[in-house]
Structures are given as C-alpha cells and as structure tokens.
Amino acid sequence: MPIKVEKVVSGGQTGADRAGLDAAVELGLETGGWIPKGRLAEDGLVPRSYSTLKETDSANYPERTELNVRDSDCTVIVSRGKLTGGSLLTFEIAKQYGKPAIHIDLRSESPEKAALRLRDWLERNGCRVLNVAGPRASSDREIYSLARLLIVDSLAPSE
C-alpha cells in the first residue's frame, strides 16, 4: 500500500518543525500548520517563506501544539533521546485526542531503519496530514538535518 501523506504541518519552530516543512516542499507536498501569534520562534520570527502557516490567537506555544495535533491525522516526533518539553507535550496531546503518534529516536536506531519504520507506520495509519514535531535547534543542533532526511526518505515515492 503506498503512502498517502499529502500535507505536512508543524509549529514552525527551528529544528525538527522546519525540517518537516522543508522536506514536504522538497517532495512537492502541501504544507501548513499553526504558529504562535506574532510568528514567534526561538530565532526571532518564523520566516515569511513559510507562508502557509497560520498564527494562533495567542503567543503561547502549547496552543499551536494542540492545534497542529488536532488538525492532523497523525504525528511523528523526531528526536535523539527521550521526549522532553514541547515534544513530550505533543505526544501527550496526541494521546488525549486519540490520534496516532510515533516517537522516532535517532539515537537508538539507524536512519535507514527509522525511515522504514516510519514509512510502515504511516501506511498502517493511512496518514494524509502528518504533523512533524521534535526539539528545536538550540537543544539539538543536528536535529534539522537528521529530521529532514528522515522525512524525505520516509515520504519519497518507492521505486
């Protein structure tokens, strides 16, 4: 069964969030999602190049996290190590909404194995709108490149 992901959403933060959006653009998929009012991100403002992102009514990060989980079919959280902070909150909110969520820990499995596992999980869950979350760049400076590669490898059409 081919992967059905048509759209990737995220909260626009540095790191894993932007990796998901950039991977989607690279693959020609739709992008979207919710970001805090004022386009707040740890590096200042979420760049205007992410034009499909909508601002929430408040500047609180948890609000955008909840809206992105609510508006997606499933959530992948990409990290290197255990879930903490906003990543852990994302996982908990997905459970509250009864939405499928998977944690990919790139410290405990190879990128190739992780991509195959994510691809299989996406197929089994029939995910069309994928929420991508994980740590920001300041807490893991390599997460952007690792997460982008994982999403591209998982969503690229099979040959």
Secondary structure as a PSIPRED ss2 file (coil, helix, strand):
# PSIPRED VFORMAT (PSIPRED V4.0)

   1 M C   1.000  0.000  0.000
   2 P C   1.000  0.000  0.000
   3 I C   1.000  0.000  0.000
   4 K C   1.000  0.000  0.000
   5 V C   1.000  0.000  0.000
   6 E C   1.000  0.000  0.000
   7 K E   0.000  0.000  1.000
   8 V E   0.000  0.000  1.000
   9 V E   0.000  0.000  1.000
  10 S C   1.000  0.000  0.000
  11 G C   1.000  0.000  0.000
  12 G C   1.000  0.000  0.000
  13 Q C   1.000  0.000  0.000
  14 T C   1.000  0.000  0.000
  15 G C   1.000  0.000  0.000
  16 A H   0.000  1.000  0.000
  17 D H   0.000  1.000  0.000
  18 R H   0.000  1.000  0.000
  19 A H   0.000  1.000  0.000
  20 G H   0.000  1.000  0.000
  21 L H   0.000  1.000  0.000
  22 D H   0.000  1.000  0.000
  23 A H   0.000  1.000  0.000
  24 A H   0.000  1.000  0.000
  25 V H   0.000  1.000  0.000
  26 E H   0.000  1.000  0.000
  27 L H   0.000  1.000  0.000
  28 G C   1.000  0.000  0.000
  29 L C   1.000  0.000  0.000
  30 E E   0.000  0.000  1.000
  31 T E   0.000  0.000  1.000
  32 G E   0.000  0.000  1.000
  33 G C   1.000  0.000  0.000
  34 W E   0.000  0.000  1.000
  35 I E   0.000  0.000  1.000
  36 P C   1.000  0.000  0.000
  37 K C   1.000  0.000  0.000
  38 G C   1.000  0.000  0.000
  39 R C   1.000  0.000  0.000
  40 L E   0.000  0.000  1.000
  41 A E   0.000  0.000  1.000
  42 E C   1.000  0.000  0.000
  43 D C   1.000  0.000  0.000
  44 G E   0.000  0.000  1.000
  45 L E   0.000  0.000  1.000
  46 V C   1.000  0.000  0.000
  47 P C   1.000  0.000  0.000
  48 R C   1.000  0.000  0.000
  49 S C   1.000  0.000  0.000
  50 Y C   1.000  0.000  0.000
  51 S C   1.000  0.000  0.000
  52 T C   1.000  0.000  0.000
  53 L C   1.000  0.000  0.000
  54 K E   0.000  0.000  1.000
  55 E E   0.000  0.000  1.000
  56 T C   1.000  0.000  0.000
  57 D C   1.000  0.000  0.000
  58 S C   1.000  0.000  0.000
  59 A C   1.000  0.000  0.000
  60 N C   1.000  0.000  0.000
  61 Y H   0.000  1.000  0.000
  62 P H   0.000  1.000  0.000
  63 E H   0.000  1.000  0.000
  64 R H   0.000  1.000  0.000
  65 T H   0.000  1.000  0.000
  66 E H   0.000  1.000  0.000
  67 L H   0.000  1.000  0.000
  68 N H   0.000  1.000  0.000
  69 V H   0.000  1.000  0.000
  70 R H   0.000  1.000  0.000
  71 D C   1.000  0.000  0.000
  72 S C   1.000  0.000  0.000
  73 D C   1.000  0.000  0.000
  74 C E   0.000  0.000  1.000
  75 T E   0.000  0.000  1.000
  76 V E   0.000  0.000  1.000
  77 I E   0.000  0.000  1.000
  78 V E   0.000  0.000  1.000
  79 S E   0.000  0.000  1.000
  80 R C   1.000  0.000  0.000
  81 G C   1.000  0.000  0.000
  82 K C   1.000  0.000  0.000
  83 L C   1.000  0.000  0.000
  84 T C   1.000  0.000  0.000
  85 G H   0.000  1.000  0.000
  86 G H   0.000  1.000  0.000
  87 S H   0.000  1.000  0.000
  88 L H   0.000  1.000  0.000
  89 L H   0.000  1.000  0.000
  90 T H   0.000  1.000  0.000
  91 F H   0.000  1.000  0.000
  92 E H   0.000  1.000  0.000
  93 I H   0.000  1.000  0.000
  94 A H   0.000  1.000  0.000
  95 K H   0.000  1.000  0.000
  96 Q H   0.000  1.000  0.000
  97 Y H   0.000  1.000  0.000
  98 G C   1.000  0.000  0.000
  99 K C   1.000  0.000  0.000
 100 P C   1.000  0.000  0.000
 101 A E   0.000  0.000  1.000
 102 I E   0.000  0.000  1.000
 103 H E   0.000  0.000  1.000
 104 I E   0.000  0.000  1.000
 105 D E   0.000  0.000  1.000
 106 L C   1.000  0.000  0.000
 107 R C   1.000  0.000  0.000
 108 S C   1.000  0.000  0.000
 109 E C   1.000  0.000  0.000
 110 S C   1.000  0.000  0.000
 111 P H   0.000  1.000  0.000
 112 E H   0.000  1.000  0.000
 113 K H   0.000  1.000  0.000
 114 A H   0.000  1.000  0.000
 115 A H   0.000  1.000  0.000
 116 L H   0.000  1.000  0.000
 117 R H   0.000  1.000  0.000
 118 L H   0.000  1.000  0.000
 119 R H   0.000  1.000  0.000
 120 D H   0.000  1.000  0.000
 121 W H   0.000  1.000  0.000
 122 L H   0.000  1.000  0.000
 123 E H   0.000  1.000  0.000
 124 R H   0.000  1.000  0.000
 125 N H   0.000  1.000  0.000
 126 G C   1.000  0.000  0.000
 127 C C   1.000  0.000  0.000
 128 R C   1.000  0.000  0.000
 129 V E   0.000  0.000  1.000
 130 L E   0.000  0.000  1.000
 131 N E   0.000  0.000  1.000
 132 V E   0.000  0.000  1.000
 133 A E   0.000  0.000  1.000
 134 G C   1.000  0.000  0.000
 135 P C   1.000  0.000  0.000
 136 R C   1.000  0.000  0.000
 137 A C   1.000  0.000  0.000
 138 S C   1.000  0.000  0.000
 139 S C   1.000  0.000  0.000
 140 D C   1.000  0.000  0.000
 141 R C   1.000  0.000  0.000
 142 E C   1.000  0.000  0.000
 143 I H   0.000  1.000  0.000
 144 Y H   0.000  1.000  0.000
 145 S H   0.000  1.000  0.000
 146 L H   0.000  1.000  0.000
 147 A H   0.000  1.000  0.000
 148 R H   0.000  1.000  0.000
 149 L H   0.000  1.000  0.000
 150 L H   0.000  1.000  0.000
 151 I H   0.000  1.000  0.000
 152 V H   0.000  1.000  0.000
 153 D H   0.000  1.000  0.000
 154 S H   0.000  1.000  0.000
 155 L H   0.000  1.000  0.000
 156 A C   1.000  0.000  0.000
 157 P C   1.000  0.000  0.000
 158 S C   1.000  0.000  0.000
 159 E C   1.000  0.000  0.000
